[in-house]
Amino acid sequence: MQTPEPLDPDDEPRPAPPPHPAPEPPPVRYGGGYWAIGARLTWLSGLLLAVSAFTDWYAGSGDGITIGVIGWHTGALGKLVFFIGLAVLALWALREAGIELPATLPESLIVIGLGALATIFVLIRLISIPDQFPGSGRGIGIWISLISALAVIAAGLLQATEEL
């Protein structure tokens, strides 16, 4: 049997350096952080709009009695404001679940439309107090509804800028 010849020191294989995994760069998230305020404002204003239908839209007092009328009891418009708030929340939930609407019907356009509709309904009730509630003035709830309906419009506009 023949013994192997020794190799030259320059020809000897060198041990491989221990593997050090390179740190992976963080994933790039477009529209994240503070720039994604449109989505946050959408669910917040939709929730506030839905809840505001159960706040006092009209308040009054007389003969030692204080009356508070919630938006739900003001007729169909108060109920529609509640359901518009639920529709805004449903749109947000669909987006968070990964279900996207067709490109021909962007979500931001629907949110703006729902916000405009809610604003019109609240303005009608703000200007015209129903005859059923004589002697009552506007309560804090109708102002909360108006601000949240305007916030729905603003959320839709912010979403539209994020989609560009």
C-alpha positions, 0 to 999 in steps of 0.5 A: 500500500502506498502512502499519500504524498503530503500536500504543499501548505499552499494546496491544503484546503482551508476550513470554511469560515463559520456561516454568519447569516446576514441580517435581512433588511426589514420588509418595505411597507408602503403606506404604513405608519403615520401615512396609513391614517386613512384606514384608521380614520375610516374605522374610527369615524365609522364607529363614531357615526354608528354610535352617535345615532344613540346619543341625544340629538335633541334635548329640552326641559320644561316643567321640571322635566328634562327630555333627551331624544336619541337619533334612532328615535328621530325617524328614518334618517336617524336609523339610516345614519346608524346603518351608514356607520355600519356600512363604513365599518363593513368596508373597513372589515372587508379590506382588513380581511383581504377582500378587495373591491373591483378597481372600477369601484375604489373603496375610497370613493364608496367611503366618500359617498357614504360620508356625504350621504350621512352628512346630508342626513344629519344636516336635514335633522340639524336644520329641521327639528321634527314636529314631534319634539316641540320646545327641544333644542339641538343636543350634543349628539347631533353635533357629534354625528355631524363631525363624525360624518365629515370625518368619514369624508376626510377618511375617504379622501385620505384613502384616495391619496394613499391609493395613488 
